[in-house]
Amino acid sequence: MTQLDAPQHAAENENPLWDTIVIGAGPAGLSAALMLTRGRRRVLVLDHGVPRNRFTDHMHGVLGHEGLAPGELRRLGRAEVEAHEGVFDEAEVVSVTPIGGDDGARVHVATKDGRAFRARTVVVATGLRDELPNVPGLRALWGRGVYACPFCDGYEYRDRPIAVLAAGEHSDLKAHLLRQWSGDLVLLVNGSFTLGEAEARSLAARGVRVERSGVDEVLAGTDGRVRGVRLANGSELELEAIFTNPTFVPLTGMLDGVDIRGPEHPESRVWVVGNAGDPRANVPVSIGQGAAAGGDVAFALLMDEIAAAGRV
Ligand SMILES: Cc1cc2nc3c(=O)[nH]c(=O)nc-3n(C[C@H](O)[C@H](O)[C@H](O)COP(=O)(O)OP(=O)(O)OC[C@H]3O[C@@H](n4cnc5c(N)ncnc54)[C@H](O)[C@@H]3O)c2cc1C
């Protein structure tokens, strides 16, 4: 290093140029980070510790990890990324801004605590927030007998007394779906959902009961899990689990106005993976999307480097 290089080197140490900043250390972000660190890229992972499935103790349907605690998968994933020289920092990202700096930086990432990072590419893997129907007691039991996904949590309640709490226009279909797991099943018609006559006949033909009096409260047992519901008519119904349809809110506010990488914006250097871009992505799908994006990002970085070499 010459004396003339010294200030630039100091600035680089203070605010390094990352090949990729991954925002979110859930299954999607960790998987992208693992691909990229194994590809010998300089990767920073920013996360502020609020994963979507923090309400549940066990993950299901994740091949090779059946029943594992979600936090344990994140711990293992982080250790694997760190073993390949990935760097982690606790921070809440508030904005992602595309730039065209001479220094090779293509994106600025700003955090709530006032820091700014520079990167050539960004992977947004921030997940989503589940907005639940507004029924007293429901939110407190989310992940403890209240669920959205039958493929994740239905098997544990097979042949047990369960319900679908109507929310949204396809609630009758959700009840038909849950019939695969239990014959002791009731559709709780609630709020704005209206069940048509034909749909009611179809449910009855498949042995699904319908309760129309509305739900006043979801009740917890002494074990802190669902034990039933209190209906608007005053009666109580004993249940072990309730499946419902949350509204999915992607946590991508930091991307307002940013063009996402895709066929329409091939020049963008921002990728969105996992639940942040796809509410249906469970853990294995999120891992797959992260890995695919990791490969795409590595290729984009390579193309930039080939182009830069051509300009020499
Ligand atoms: C109750 C419940 C049970 C579930 N059970 C299963 C199951 O059994 N099997 C299954 O496959 N799936 C299950 N899921 C779905 C599973 O949670 C998601 O598929 C998975 O978490 C998606 O991974 P992700 O990496 O996209 O998002 P997440 O796991 O939510 O990770 C996102 C990360 O981004 C971070 N983040 C968010 N915003 C910011 C920000 N602004 N700045 C910095 N960091 C940020 C968060 O802290 C978090 O760590 C369940 C979900 C719920 C709610």
The ligand as an ORCA input file, in Angstrom:
! r2SCAN-3c Opt
* xyz 0 1
  C     -46.968    -20.343     13.815
  C     -46.189    -20.737     12.597
  C     -45.802    -22.057     12.407
  C     -45.080    -22.425     11.274
  N     -44.733    -23.730     11.121
  C     -44.031    -24.108     10.041
  C     -43.640    -25.476      9.883
  O     -43.922    -26.324     10.742
  N     -42.958    -25.815      8.753
  C     -42.637    -24.885      7.782
  O     -42.005    -25.261      6.786
  N     -43.010    -23.589      7.911
  C     -43.677    -23.173      9.011
  N     -44.048    -21.860      9.158
  C     -43.690    -20.910      8.085
  C     -42.260    -20.394      8.293
  O     -42.225    -19.571      9.430
  C     -41.811    -19.594      7.055
  O     -41.949    -20.396      5.899
  C     -40.349    -19.186      7.147
  O     -40.087    -18.527      8.368
  C     -39.982    -18.249      5.983
  O     -38.605    -17.973      6.057
  P     -38.028    -16.527      5.684
  O     -36.554    -16.663      5.789
  O     -38.613    -16.051      4.402
  O     -38.596    -15.529      6.815
  P     -38.349    -15.505      8.405
  O     -38.073    -16.857      8.926
  O     -39.492    -14.756      8.989
  O     -37.019    -14.669      8.578
  C     -37.006    -13.287      8.284
  C     -35.882    -12.640      9.079
  O     -35.771    -11.288      8.650
  C     -35.551    -10.457      9.777
  N     -36.051     -9.108      9.447
  C     -37.317     -8.727      9.132
  N     -37.358     -7.413      8.853
  C     -36.087     -6.945      9.007
  C     -35.480     -5.663      8.889
  N     -36.188     -4.585      8.514
  N     -34.161     -5.542      9.147
  C     -33.416     -6.613      9.524
  N     -33.930     -7.852      9.652
  C     -35.252     -8.021      9.398
  C     -36.300    -11.114     10.923
  O     -35.691    -10.781     12.157
  C     -36.149    -12.611     10.578
  O     -35.056    -13.193     11.268
  C     -44.756    -21.452     10.290
  C     -45.158    -20.123     10.470
  C     -45.846    -19.762     11.615
  C     -46.261    -18.329     11.783
*
